[in-house]
Amino acid sequence: MIDYQLFCRIKDLKQNHGLTSSQIAKELSLDPRTVAGCLSRDRFLHRKPAKRASKLDGFKNDIIRSTYAPLCASLTSENHKFASHFNPPLSFWHT
């Protein structure tokens, strides 16, 4: 993975020392395609982490219902005047 320090080193070797991407790759023990990708960018971009599945994904709807159903029931039975204000978006139930 390329961090900011390595990104700056790659840019420095290109701009100030005039090395090609292949020469930089050999100097830093990197793949030439990685170096070429860094040189094509104007600024450093952090890598976004991959979204991984959770072990609880299959149970997420049940957890949400069991957690929030009692809350909704108490709002509607005890404080019915507040129940009309509790209208969560659909994404609230299906996250």
C-alpha positions as CSV (number, residue, x, y, z in Angstrom):
1,M,0.0,0.0,0.0
2,I,1.2,3.5,-0.9
3,D,1.3,5.9,2.0
4,Y,1.7,9.7,1.8
5,Q,5.5,9.5,2.4
6,L,6.1,7.0,-0.4
7,F,3.8,9.0,-2.7
8,C,5.9,12.1,-2.1
9,R,9.1,10.1,-2.7
10,I,7.8,8.9,-6.0
11,K,6.9,12.4,-7.1
12,D,10.2,13.7,-5.9
13,L,12.2,11.1,-7.9
14,K,10.2,12.0,-11.0
15,Q,10.3,15.8,-10.7
16,N,13.6,16.5,-9.2
17,H,15.7,13.6,-10.4
18,G,14.0,13.0,-13.8
19,L,13.6,9.2,-13.3
20,T,11.1,7.2,-15.4
21,S,8.4,5.2,-13.7
22,S,10.4,2.0,-14.4
23,Q,13.5,3.4,-12.8
24,I,11.5,4.6,-9.8
25,A,9.8,1.2,-9.5
26,K,13.2,-0.5,-9.4
27,E,14.6,2.0,-6.9
28,L,11.7,1.6,-4.5
29,S,11.0,-2.1,-5.2
30,L,7.5,-1.4,-6.5
31,D,5.5,-2.5,-9.5
32,P,5.9,-0.1,-12.4
33,R,2.1,0.1,-12.8
34,T,1.8,1.3,-9.1
35,V,4.4,4.0,-9.8
36,A,2.6,5.0,-13.0
37,G,-0.7,5.3,-11.2
38,C,0.9,7.5,-8.5
39,L,2.5,9.7,-11.1
40,S,-0.8,10.1,-13.0
41,R,-2.5,11.6,-9.9
42,D,-2.1,15.2,-8.8
43,R,-2.6,14.6,-5.2
44,F,-2.5,11.7,-2.7
45,L,-5.7,9.7,-2.2
46,H,-6.3,7.5,0.8
47,R,-7.4,4.0,-0.2
48,K,-11.0,3.3,0.8
49,P,-11.4,0.2,2.9
50,A,-13.4,-2.7,1.4
51,K,-16.9,-3.1,2.7
52,R,-16.9,-6.5,4.4
53,A,-19.9,-8.6,5.4
54,S,-20.7,-8.9,9.0
55,K,-21.5,-12.1,10.8
56,L,-24.6,-10.4,12.0
57,D,-25.9,-9.3,8.6
58,G,-28.4,-12.2,8.5
59,F,-29.8,-11.2,11.8
60,K,-29.7,-7.4,11.4
61,N,-33.5,-7.0,10.7
62,D,-34.4,-9.1,13.7
63,I,-32.0,-7.1,16.0
64,I,-33.5,-3.8,14.8
65,R,-37.1,-5.0,15.3
66,S,-36.4,-6.4,18.7
67,T,-34.6,-3.3,19.8
68,Y,-37.0,-0.7,18.4
69,A,-40.4,-2.4,18.5
70,P,-40.8,-2.0,22.2
71,L,-39.9,1.7,21.9
72,C,-42.5,2.2,19.1
73,A,-45.1,0.3,21.1
74,S,-44.5,2.4,24.2
75,L,-44.7,5.6,22.1
76,T,-48.0,4.6,20.6
77,S,-49.7,3.3,23.8
78,E,-48.4,5.7,26.5
79,N,-47.7,8.9,24.6
80,H,-49.9,8.8,21.6
81,K,-49.5,12.5,21.0
82,F,-45.7,11.9,20.3
83,A,-46.2,8.8,18.2
84,S,-47.3,10.9,15.2
85,H,-43.9,12.7,15.3
86,F,-42.0,9.4,15.4
87,N,-41.9,8.5,11.7
88,P,-38.5,7.1,10.9
89,P,-37.4,6.8,7.3
90,L,-37.5,3.4,5.7
91,S,-33.7,3.2,5.8
92,F,-34.0,3.3,9.6
93,W,-35.6,-0.1,9.7
94,H,-33.4,-1.7,6.9
95,T,-29.8,-0.7,7.7
